[in-house]
């Protein structure tokens, strides 16, 4: 069976996507050989008809991941985000198989019961991503969170963004070793320094070789996503090229010995 590869709509540039709408990219994504589109809530310019967009996604032959810039715990020591239920409902209306959010200000004393009450085995899977913040983009709080999730037997997983670890100077290999067993979705992007800033870029051969070391820490049903800029005179050709690059990476993961 072919590996699952997603392309985020943000890969085509925020301004361009906001101008043309996210549905405008579906045929290109499908033509590139991807299995999924990642729809980004922050790129909507107005409230969409989620059901209609979901129909359009299915007509393009794609499945869907829904990404929302939502922190589960928006305040230190505070309660679970009151917006999670609405985001899960939007994901369901889209027909998305998963909802991607970030951790926020989680502490080991946080109550996980409200999450358990919202999750439905028939609905989208909740995936928590390492973002670029000091509170949600470091290994330690994510490790503490995932230990609590496992103890509570909650049906959620992690999105592992390879590039985002760089914003907090964390080691991706250490993150993969500690968190890899719960990772269900891999966001792929290389990172380069541009003066004082870091920026996401398309991976080169050296980046793909470095990522190979991470692959053995992840489960077999991993889905990979292009979350770096796609650019050039022929976007369709560039998208096809990068999908194939991720397929080769996934093939290496399947061949690699499993790490415990």
ABEGO torsion letter per residue (X at the ends): XBBBBBBBAAAAEAAAAAAAEAAAAAAAAAAAGBABBBBBAAABABBBBAAAAAAAAAAAGBBBBBBBBBBABABBGBBBBAAAAAAAAAAAAAGBABBBBBAEBBBAABBAAAAAAABBAABBBBBBBBBABAAAABAAAAAAAAAAAAAAGBBBBBBBBAAAAAAAGBBAAAAAAAAAAABABBBBBBBBBBEABBBBBBBBAAAAAAAAAAAAABBAABBBBBABBBBEABAAAAAAAAAAAAAAAAAAAAABBBBX
